[in-house]
Amino acid sequence: MKRKMAMALAAVLVAGSLPVTASAATFTDINEVSWASSTIQAVSDKGLINGYEDGTFRAKNNVTYSEAMVMIYNLMDKTGNLKASATNTLPIYQSVLNTYKIPTWSQSTVAYGLSAQILMAADLPKFTTNGVSNPATRQDVAVMFGRALSEKYDIYAGTGVNYNDVWRISDEAMPYVDLLSRLGILTGDENGNFNPTANITRAEMAVMMNKTYDLLSNELANTGEITEIVNHDGDYYDVDVKMDNGERNRLTLSDDNISVYNKDGSRELPISSLTKGDKVSLVFDGLVITKIYLLDEETSAQAKYDVTGYIYSLKESEVNFESENTGETSKYKLDENCTYYLDGKKVTRKDLQNTIDENSDKYAYAGLMTTTENEKVNGTRQDVVYVTAMYVTIMDEYTHTGEVTDFSSSSVSYKMSGSNANKDAKFASGCEFYIGDKKSDVDDLEKLADSGTTYIKITVNKDGKATKIIMAEDKFQDTSTVNATYRVKGITDDYIRVMEGGESVEYSFGSKSDVAFYKWNNKSFEEVDFDDAEEFYDKSTQDVYARIGFRDGKKVSSVYLAKEDEKEKAFGEAEATERKGTVESIKDGKLKFKTSSTEYTLASKYDEDDLKIGGAQTQSLTVLNRMANCDDVTLYAEIKADSDNKITEIEARLTAAEGKMIEYNGKDTSDSDKKNTLTLKTSDGSQFKLKTVSNPKTDSDDYDAEDLQTTGYRGSSVELEFNNDGEISKIIVTDSSYNSGTKRVKGTASIDGSKIKIDGKSYSWDSKTYITSSSFTYSSKDMFERMLKDKDIEVYVEATISDSNKVERINARVESAEGEFVEYDSGSVVIETDSRKWSFNTVSKNTLLDNCGLDDERDFEKKEGKNVTLEFNSDGLVEEF
C-alpha cells in the first residue's frame, strides 16, 4: 500500500481580485484577531497571503468560493503538488464557466479545479448568485481541500466525527471533516460545535493554511511509531513515540484522559491495546494530545486483545469465556478497574451485562486484555488471570477453527483447534463456501476434504447452522513449528506478539513463569528472566526476532530473542518450510498458493534435482510459469522454502487440464520421443507436451486410446485427468469432428437375417464392429449374434452407426435371461438355455447372497438344475435370481 500522510484541511487565503501589497508588520487591524496574529505573520512571511492596499488584513471577512479555489491552486503550486495534466485547461471549460458567471480573474484556477476533480460541475451554482460571488461554507471548503489532497492522503468514512452538531454535517463533507479533526487541524468552538454551514473567515483560513503548508512542505503529518510503552499496573502508561519528522513525544496516558481509536475512528480501544511498533496518529488541541488513532490495519477491534472468543456469562467479579481458537471454556477474574467497551463505546459493566442479557439469542464476541497476578488461593500461591479491558460486539454469528473430520453435501464435522472438542454443523441456506480466499462450491470443498487432512474456519449462526466455511490445506493459526523466525511486535506479561504471514499474531504464555527466555549475547544464547527479556526488546533500537517453542495446548514454552543484525548468527539457517497445494499464480517471480496468502520467491535458475514438473517433457521455469498462469490447467506443487520464503526445491504436476488435442501418440508409436505423449493447446495459445500412461482411459465406449491417435480426433476439445505422477490417465473428448459425424442409436436388439435390428431398424455389420459389455465377457461378433438369436435372453444396446449405415461400435447389457442354473463361480452365474450355456457377470457375492436370501456360497449348489430367471441391475449385472 502506498504511503499516504493523514492530512487535514487548510484553506489558502489569497486576496483574489484585490491588490495584495501590505505586509503583516503594517496590518493596522491585526489586533482584532489576537488569537491568529502570529499565524497571519507566518503566512505573510512565507508569501502565502498579504493584506489590502489600505494596510488592513480584514481577518473577519468571509472568503468566497472563487477565492477559495485560487487559494487551493496557489498552495498546491507553492508546495509542488499541482497536477501538470490539469493546468491550462481553461479553453475546455470556458463555456460552462461563463454560464455560471464565474469571475474572470478566477476562471483559470476554477478550470484547474474541474480538471483535477477538486470541483464538480454540481458545485458551480454555489459560486455566484445573479453574478455576485457567494461566501464559502466551512464544510464546502473541507470538501474542496479533501479532493485536492485525496491522491496523497488517506480519506476514511468519517464515522469517528463527534462534534455536538455532527448531525448538521453533510454526508459528502463528513470524511474530510473527520480527517481534519483527527489531526487537530480543525477544532470545534467553545461549545464543541463544528458549525459546518457557517462562512469561513480570512483569519480561520490563515491558521489552517499555515499548518497545511508546513505539512505539505515537510511531507509529514502528526504520525509516528511507538518505540516504547511501559504499563504501570494499568493505572497509567508511559509511551514514547518517534514522529515521522524525527521528533520524539514522551507521553503519560491513562484511559481517563485519552481516547484511543482504530484507523477510521469507528471503534474505541483501551490504551493497553497499544504496543511497541504500532503506527499511530496523534491529535493535538494546542499542545495537549486529546486522541490517538491506531493506524495499523486490523481485521476487528478484538484483534488487538490478548484473548478472543465468546462470553458465556458475565458476572460482577468474573467472566465465563469460550476461546475462539480452541473452543475451551475458562473463567477470568474481572479487575476492579476493568474498562468495558460495547461496539466502540465505553460502558459500565452493568450496562454491558444488561445488553448481553437482552440479546441472549445472540453471541457476545469479545476481546479480553489480561494480566496475571500470583496470589494465594485456598492457602496456596497460584497465577490468577485478571481482565483489565473488555471489548464486546453483539453478533448473530460466531467463528471457530478446526480440523475437518467429516464433510458431506449438507453438513461438516470438525475437531476444534487446540482441543479434542468435536462439533457438527449443518449448512444454512445460502451458506458461502471458500477454499482459501477463492469462492467455491460445496462439491469443491468435499473433494478437498476427501483428498487428505484439511482445516476449516467456520461461521455459525444463532441456529447452529454454518453460514460461511473456509477450508484450506494449512492450519489457520499454526503454532506447531519451533523453527520459524518471527519479527517481534510486542512482549507483555501474558503473550508475545509477532508478525506471521503478514499479520500480527499473539502467542499466549499461560504463565510467564512457565516460559524459558533466552537472549543472544554475541556468541550464544543465555537464559534470562522475563524482565530482562522484556528490557532486551524494549530498549533495542533495531527490530528484534524470535524463535518460539510450544508445549501441549499451544502455550509458549520457550522464547529465543536476537536483534536484527545478529539474527543470522543467532538462529542460523532456518529449517526449510515445506508447503504443498494448488498454485494460484506465479507473478514477478513469486509463487502463491490458493489456500495461503504467503508469497514464495522463485530462484532465477534451478538444478534438475531442485525443479521437477511431473508429466511434462520439458522441465523448466518457463513451463512452470506458463502452467501456473494458465486458466485451463490446474497446477499442484510441493515446495521447500528457507526462512525468507525463498523456494529452494519445487516439485509440481498438473491435476486437471482442458484444451485442444493437437496430437496423441500411444505406446505403439515407432518414434520413441513421441511415445505416450499428448500435445495440448490451451485457450491462451500455450502448448504443453505431456506424458501419458501406456493406455489412458476414456469416458466412453465409443472410442479408446487407439482411436485417439487417428487424424479424426486431432483438434478435438478434451478434458484430461492425471495420476499422482502427473501423467495423463484419462482423456475425455468433449467435442470432435470425428464424433459429430457419427450417428448413435439405442434400444432392444435382435437379429434380422444378416443384419442387426436395433429399436425396430436394421443395420449392417462393419467388418471391425467393436463389442463391449458389463454383462458378459464375450467380444466376438459370432457369439454376440448367437446371444441375440436366443429367445431366452433380452439384450439392450447403444451403438454408433457410420455414414454408410454400418454398426461400428456396440455397448450391450443384458436385461433378462432364463434357463437352468448351472453354477456360481467367482462373480459370475452360468445358466443353460435351449441353445447353449451362458455366463453373466454379477454384483458382489455378499450382495447377491443377500438379495437371493441365501446364507452361504455353498447354498448356490442347491439351485443347480433348477430353472431360474436372472434379474439384472441398470449396470447390466445379475443382482438376483
N, C-alpha and C positions, 0 to 999 in steps of 0.2 A: 504494500500500500504506500503510495507516495506521501511524503511528509507534507502535512498542511499545518500551518500555525492557527491556533484558535485566535479569532480576531473579533474585535468589537467595532461598532460604528464610530466613525469620526467624520464629521461633516466639515468640508473645507470651506472656509469663508474667504471669498474674494469679492470686491465691491461690484463686480459685474459691469454694468454700463457706466458706472460713475468713476471719475478720476480717483486714483489711489496714490496720493503723494505724501500725506502726513505720516510721520513716524510715531512709534509708541511714546517716545520721550516727550513729544509735544501734544499728545492727546489731552485736550482740555477737559474731557468729561470722563476720564478713566476711573475716577473715584466713585462714580455711580455704581460700579460693579467691582468692589474691592476684592471679592472672592475670586475674580477672574483676572485681575490686573496683571499678575506675574505671568500668567499664561498668554495673555494678549501681547505682552512684551516678548515672550519667547517666539510666538508665531510671526511677529513682526521682524525679529532678528533673523529668522530663517527665510524671510522673503515670501512667506505664505500669505500674509494679509497686511494691508495697510489701512489707514483711515481715509477720511474725506478731505477735500481741499481746504475746508474751513478749520482743520485741525481737530476735528472730533472723530470718535470711533463709533458712536451711536450703538453701544452694546445691547441695548434693549430692543432695537429694531428687529422686525421679522426678516427672515430670509425667504425669497421667492423660490419656486420650483426651478426656474431658469437659472437663478444664481446658484442654487444647489448643484445643478448639473455642471456648471462652469467650475465650481469648487472641486467636484469629484475629478473632473478632467485634469485640472491643474495639479492636484495632489498626486494622481497616478503618474502624471508626466514627470514631476519633480523627483519621484521615488523610482522612476524607471519601470513602471508597471503598466504602461499603455499597451494596448493591443495594436500592433502596427497595421494589421489587416483591416482594422475598423476605422482608421483615420482617413481623412479626405473623402468621406462618403456623402458629403452634403448634396451633390447633384442627384443622388439616388432618392433622397427624402425631401428635396426642396418643395415639391408639390404638397405633400401632406403637412409639412411644417407651416407653409403659407395658409393652408386650410384652417389650422388651429391657431393662427395668428401668433406663432412663437416669435419673440423679439429677434430682430435681425442679428443683433450683437451676440446672441447665444445659439444661433441656429447650427453653427458648425459643431459645437460641443454636444448639442441635443442629438444631432445626426450621429455623432460618435456613440452616444448612449444607446440609440436604437440599434446600430450595427453591432455593438458589443453586448447587446441584450441586458444592459443596465436599465433601460427603459423599454416598455412595451407600448404598442400603439394605443392600448386602452388607457395608458397614463396621460396622454397628451391633452385630453379635455380638461384636466385639472390645472394646466399651466396658466390659462387665461380665461377671463370672463368678459365678453364684449371688448376684447382687445386689451384688457387690464390684467397685469400679472398678478397671480394669486400667491399668498404666503404658503410655504410648505409645512406640513404637519410633522411631528416628531416620528411617528411610525412610518410615514411615507419616505422620509429621508433614510430611515433604517433599512427599508426595503431596497432603495437605490444603492446604498453603500454595500449592503449584503450581496446584491447581484454583482456589483463591481468586483468584489473580492472572493466570489464563490469558487473560482478556479484555484485559489490559493489557500483558502481556509475552510475548515470543516464546518458545515452547517447541519444542525440536528433538528429534531421535530419541534422542539420548544416546549416540551411538557414540563420542564423544570421552572418555568417562569412563575414567580409567586408574588408579584405586586398586588396590592389590595384591589386595584382596578384592572386586574388581568382580564376580566370578562369584557373589558372595552377594547382590548387589543384585537385587531383583525386576524383571521387565520393566516392570511398571507404574510403579515408582518411578524407573527409570533416566533418563527425560527430565528429571525435576525435580532429581535429584541432579546431573545434568550441568549444568543451568542454574546451580545454586548454586555448584558447583565452578568453573565458568568465570569467575564474578565474584569468586571468592575469599571468598565468604561462608561456605561450608563448606570446611574443610580436613581432611586426614587426621590421624591421630595420629602419634606419633613414628616409627611403623613404616610409615607410608604407607597405613594401612587406614582405610576409612570406617566400619566397624562398623554396618552397616545395621540389624541386629536388636537392637542394644543399646538400652536405655532412654535417653531424652533427659532431662537433668537441668535443674534450675531455672537453674543458672549458664550452661549452654550456651544455654538459651533466652533468657536476658537479653542475652547477647552478640549473638546473631543478631537479637533483637528490636530492639535499638538501631540496628543497621545498616539493618534494614528500614524502621524509622520514618523515618530520615534520607532514604532513597531515595524513599519514598512522599511524604514531605512536600515534598521539593525537586523531585520529578518528574524525577529524573535517575539515571543509573547510571554505572558506570565506562567510559563510552563517549565517544569524541571523534573528531576528524578530523585526519589527518596534514597539517600545514601546511608542513613542510619535511623533507627527508631528504637527507643527504649521505653518499655512498658513499666510504669510504676504501679504495679498491682491493680491496674485498671482505673486508678484514680485520675492519673494524667499521663501524658506521653510526651517525651522529648523527641522531636522529629527534625532531622537535618535534611534540607532539600537543596540540591545543586541545581541552580537555574540554568536555562539554556544559554543565558548571556554570560555564564561563568560565575555569577554572584552566588552566595550561599545564604539561605534563610534558616535560622535556627528557631524552631517554633516549640512552644509549650502548649499542648492542646488537651482538651477534655471534651467529653460528649455534651457537657453543659454549655460550653461557649463556642463550639464549632459544629458545623454540619458538613458531612461528607456525602457526596452524591456519586452515582455512576456516571458514565461518559455523557449521556444525553440528559441527565438531571431527572430522570423518571423514577429513580429509586434512591432512598436514603440509606446509608450504610454506617455501621459503627466505626469509630477511629481504629479499633482493633483489627479491622479488615485491611488496613494499610500495612504493607510490608516493604522491606528494603528492595530496591529495584523497580518499584512501581513508578509509572509516569503519571504526574499529577499536574493540574492547573489550579493556581491559587487566585482567589477572588479577594481583592482589596477594597475596603471602604476607607479611603485616605491611606493611613499607614497600618490599619488594622485588618487582619485577614478574617473574613467572615464565612467563607466557604472553601471547600476543597473538592475538586472534581477528579475522580479516578479515571484516567484516560485509557488504561489497559482494556483491551477487548475482553468480554466475558459473556458466557452463554446465559447466565442468570445471576441474580443478586446472590443466591445461595452459593454460587461457585467460589466466592471469596471466604467462605467459612470453613471451620475445621471439619465439621461433620454435617452431612446432608442426609435427609430422609423424611420420614412421616411421623407426625405426632399421634400417638395412640391416646394419650390423656395428658392434660396439663393440670397440675395441682398447685397449691400455694407454695410448696417448697421443692417440688421435683417435677420432672417431665419424663413420661414413658415414651420411648423413641424407637422407631424401626429404621435401621440403616438402609439407605438407598442402594448400596452396593452389595450387601450381604444378606439382607432380609432378616438379620438378627435383631432382637429387641433388647434394649438396655435402658436402665434408669439413670438419670443425671440429676444431681442436686442443682437448685437454682441459687445463684449468688444473690445476696440481698440487694446488690446494686445492679442486678442484671438489667440490660436495656432491651426493650421489646419493640419490634417493627412489624407492622402489618401492611403489606403492599406499599412499602416505601414511606410509611408514616409512623412516627413514634407513637406508641400507645402504652397504656398501663397493662400490667399482667392481667388484671381483672377484665379489662376491655377485650384483650386478646382471647381470654378463656371464654367469655360470653360469645364472641364471634365463632370460635371453634364449636361451641355447644349448639349454636344456632344453625351450623352447617354440618350437622352430624352425618348427613348423607354424602358429604364430600371429603376430600383429603386435605389435611393441613401439611403442605410441603414446607419444610423448614431447613434453615442453615443454623448451626449452633457454633458459637465461638466459645471455646472451653479453656479452662485452666485446671491444673492438677495440684492438689494440696495433700501433703502427707499428714494424716491426723489419726488420733486414737479413736477407734471404733470398737465398742464392746471389749475394751481392755487391751486391744492390740493395735499397733500402728499400721495403717494401710493407706494407699493412694485413693483419694476421693476426687472425682471429676466434677467440677462446677461449671455451670453455663453462665458466661458473663454477658453474652448478647445473643439474641434470637431473632431471626428474620423469617417471617411466615407469609406464605401465599396460599390462599384457599383455591383448591383446584378440583376440577371434575375428574382428573385422571392422575395416575401415578406411574412411575417408570422404574423398572428393575433391569438388572443384567444377570446373565447366567449361561449355562451350557445346555444346549438342546439335547433332550433325551428321547423325544419322540415328536414327529411332525406329520400332520395329515392335512388334507384339504380344508378341514374345518376347525382344527384346534392344534395347540402346541403344549408340550410338557417340557419343563426345564428345571435344572438344579441351580439354585441361587448361588451367585458368586460368593466365594469365601465361606460357604456353609454347606450342610447336607440337606437343607430345606428344599423340598420339591414342590413345584406349583404347576397348575394346569390352567389354561385359559382358552376359551372358545373365541373365534373371531367374530367381532361385531360386524354388522352390515356396513360396508364401505371401509373396512379396515385397509390401511395403507401398508404395502409391503416394499421393503428395500433390501438390496444386497449392497452393503456399504452405503454410499451416498447416491446410488442409482435406483430409480423407481423400477420395481419388478412386479411380478405377479406371484400368486401362491404356488403355482407349479414350479417356478424357478427356485423358490425357497425350499420346496420339498426335495427337488433334485440336489440342491446344495446340502441339505440335511442328510440325505442318503449317501452323499459322497464321503462322509467321514465326520470327524469331530468339528462341530460348528458352535458358534456362540451367538447370543441373542441379546438385544436391548428391546424391551417390550413395554409399551404404554398400555395401561389397563384402565377402563372407565369405572364409574361407581357401581356398575352392574357386574363387575368382574370380567368383562369381555375385552379382548385386545382391540385397540383402535389403530395402533401403529406397531409394526415389527421391523426391526433392522437386524439382519443376520450378517455374519462375517466369519472368515476362517481364522481370525485372530481374536484374542480376548479384548474386551472393550477397555479394561483397565488392568493391563498385565503387569503384575509386580513380581513375577516369578524369577526374574533374572538378577543375579548379583553382579554380572559382568558389564552391565550398561553404565556409561558415564553420563551424568546429568549436570546441567548448569544449575546452580543453586539460586533460588529466588527468595528464600527466607527460612529461618530456623526459629522455632518457638519451643516452649516447654512441652508442647503436645505433638508437634509434627515437623517435618521438613518439607518445604515446598520446592519443587524442581520443575524445569522445563522438559517436557517429554512429548515428542511428536508435534512440536509447535504449540502445545497447550501447557498451561500451568497445572501441575498435578501435586496433590498433597499425600504424603505417606505418614500414617499415624505411628507414634512411638508406643502407644498404650501407656507405658510409664517410662519416662526418660531414664529412670534408674535401672531399667532392664536393657538399655541400649549401650553398646560399647562405642565410644567415639575415638577417632584417630585423626591426627593432622600430620601432614608431611613436613619434615624438618630438614629439608635439603638432601638428605641421604636415605631416610627411611621413615616409616610411619611410627609415631609414638602415641601411646594411649593417653587420652586426656579426659577430664570430666566435662560435663555438659557446658558449664560456664566458659571453660577455655575454648571449646568448640564454637560456641556462640560468638565469643570475642574474636576468634580467628576469622570468622565470616564477616562480622560487623565492621571490623577495622581494616579489612582488606581493601586496597584501592583498585583492585582488579577483580574480574569475575572469579568466583570460586566454583570448583567442580567437585562432584561427589560420586562415590560408589556406595551403593546401599545393599545391605544384606537383609533377608527376610526370614522370619520363622513362621510356624503354623499360624494361620489366621491372618496372614498378610501383614502382621505387625513388623515394624523395623527392628532388627536385632543388632545391626552394626552400621556405622556411618564413617566413611573414609573421606577426608577433605584435603584438597590441594588447590593452590592458586593456578591461574590460567597458564602462566609461563612455566610452571612445573608439572603441568598436567601429564604430558607425555612421559616424563621421567618417573612420575609417581605411579601412574596406572599402567604404563607400558602400552603395548598394542592390545586393545580390547579383543576378546574372542569374537569371531565373526558372527554377525547376526544372520540367522537363517530365516528365510521368508519364502512363501510359496503362494500361488494363487493365479487368478486370471488377470492378465495385463490389460489395463485400460488404455495406456498410450505410452509412447516414448517421444518426448518433445525436448528440444535443446539438450539432448544427451542425458535426460533424466527419465527414469522409468517409474511409472506409477501403477500400483495395483488397484483393481476395482474396489477392494474391501479395505483399503488403507489410504490415509491422507498423506503418508510419508512419501517423499520422492527420493529415489536412489540414483546416484550418479554412475553412468557407464564410463568405463575407460575408453580411450581412443583406439585401443587395439588389445586383442586377447590372443593368448596361445591357444592351440587347438584343444588342449585339455581343459581350458577355462571357459570356452564358449562352445556349447553344443546345441544344435537345433534338431531334435528327433524327427526323422521322416523327411527332412529337407536334403536335397542332393548337394546344395551349396551351404557351407557353414560360414556365415559372415555377419558382421554388424549391419551391413546393408540389407540383407534378407530379414534379419531380426527387426529392424526399423520398419520395413515395409509391412511385415506381418502385424506388428503391434499397432500400426496406424491404419490398417485396412478394415473397413466396416464389415466386410464379407467373411472375415475369418475370426476365430476365437483363439487367442494365444495364451497358453498356460506356461508359467515359468517358476523355477525354483532357483533362488539366488543365495549367495553368501555375500555379506557386506561388512566393511570394517566400521569402526566407531564413528566415522564421519559419513556413514551411509554411502560409501563408495563400493560399487559391486566388484568383488574380486573373482567370483565364479558365477556363471549363469548357465542353466540347462533349461531349454524351452522346447515346446512341442505344440502343434495345433490340436485342438479338441473338436473343432467344427469348422466347416467351410462351405461356401457355395459360389457358383460362378459358371462359366462356360468350360466344358471339357475340350481342350484343344487336341489332345491326343492321349490315348491309353495304350500301354504296351504290357502284355501279361507275361506269364512265366515261360511261354514257348517262343518268345521273341528271340531271333537269332543274334541281334545286337545286344551284347552284354551290358553296355552302358544304358540302354533303354529298358532292360528287363525289369518288370514290376515297377513301372513308373507311370505317373499321370501328370500331365501339364494342365494347370488350372489357370484361367484368366478371370480376374475379378472385375467388378464394375468400375473400379478406379483405373483400370488399364494394366494393373500389375499382373505378372505371370509368375507362378510358383511351380517348380518341378518337384514333385513329391513322390516319395516311395509308397508302394502298396504291399499288402500281404500277397502271398503267391496266388491266391484265388479269392479276391474280395467278394463279399456277398452283395446281393441286390435286394430290393424290397418287393420284387415281383417275379412271378414265374414266366413272364413274357420275355425276359431277356436274362442272360447270365454274363459273367465276366468275359467269356469268349466273344459273345455278341458285341460287347462294348468296344472291341478292337476294330470292328468293321467301320468303313467310312460313313455308313449311315448314321452313326452315333456321334461323329465328330461335330463339334459346335453345339451339342446338346447342353441344356441347363441341368446342372447336377447339384445335389447336396451330398457332402462327404462326411462320413463318420470315421473316427480314428481309434486305434488301440493305445495302450499306455506307452508304447514306444514311439508314438507319433506317426505310425504307418496307417495308410488308409485301409480300413477294414470293411467298409461298406460304401457302395456307390449307388445313389438313388437318382434316377433320371426323372426330372420334373417336367421337362418339355424337350421334345426332339422331333426333327423332321421324319426320322425313321418310324417313331411311334405314331405320329399324326396321320400317316398314310395307311395304318393298319386297322382293319375292322375287327371289332370284338363282338362275340355272341355268347350267350349262356342259356342253359336250360337242360331238361332231361334228354339224355342221348340214347340213340338206338341205331341199328344197322339197317340201311336201305340199299340192298344189293351190294355193290362195291363201294358205296358211299356211307358216310356217317350222317345221321339225321339229328339235328340239334334244334329243339323247340319247334319241331314241325318242318324245318327246312333242311335240305340235303346239301352236303359239301363233299368235294373230292379230297382224298388224302394227298398230302405232299409226300414226296419221296423221303423227306427227312423230318416228318412230323415228330415233335418232341413231346413226350407224355410224362407228367408228374402227378403224384397223388399222395395225400396224407393217409389215405385209407389202405393202400396196398403198396407193395414194392415192385410189382411188375411194371416194366417200362417198354416192352416190345409192342409194336402195333398189332401183331397177331394175337397175343394174349389179351390185349385190350378189346379186340373185336370179338373174341370168344366170350368175354365177360358181358359185352353189350348184347350178345345173342342169347344169353342165359335168362330165361323168363323169371327166375327166382331172385334176380338181382336188379336193383334200380340204381342208375348212376347219373349224377348231376355233373355238368362240365361247364367250364369257362374256357373259351377258345379264341385264338386270334386267327383271322382269315386274311389271306393275301389278296392283292388286287386281282389275281386270276381265280379267286373264289376257292382256294385250296386251304386246308387246315394246316397251319404252320406249328401251332403250339396248343397243348391241351393241359389244363389243370383239372383233375377229376376228384370227385369224392363220392363215396357210396352212401346212399340214403337209406336203403333197406336191403336185407338179404335173408333168405330162408333156406334151411337144409338140415341135414343130420349132423349133430355135434360130433366132431372127431376128437379134438383136444384143445387145451390151452397151453401155450408154450412161450414163456418169457415175453409177454407183451403182445401176443398175437393169438387170435382164435381161428381154428381151422374147421370149416364145415364142408359137407359134400352135398352138391346138388345133383340133378339128373345128368348134368354134363361132365362134372369133374369136381375135384377138391379145390377149395379157395381159402387163402389165408388173408385175414384182415387185421390191421393194427388196432390196439385197444388203448383205453385210458390206463392209468396206473393200476397195478394189481390190487392194491388195497381198496381203491375206489370201485373197481369192478366187482370185487367180492362183496363190498358193502351194498352196491346197487342191486346185486343179484340175491342178496340175503344169505350169503354163504359165509362160513366162519374160517375156512382154511382152503389153501390152494388145492389140497387133495380132494376137496368136495367137487372140483371140476370133473373128476373121474366119474362121479355118479351121473353126470349128464351125457356121458359117451353113449352114442347110438340113439339118442333121443332127438326128435325133430325140434328145432329151435328157430325163433325169429330174432335176428340181431337188430338192435336199435343203435343208431349212430348219432353222435352229437354234431353240432354245427361245424366242427373241425374235421368231420369225417372219421372219427374214431369210435370204435364199438364201446358203448358205455353200459349196456345191459342186454341180457337175453333171457 
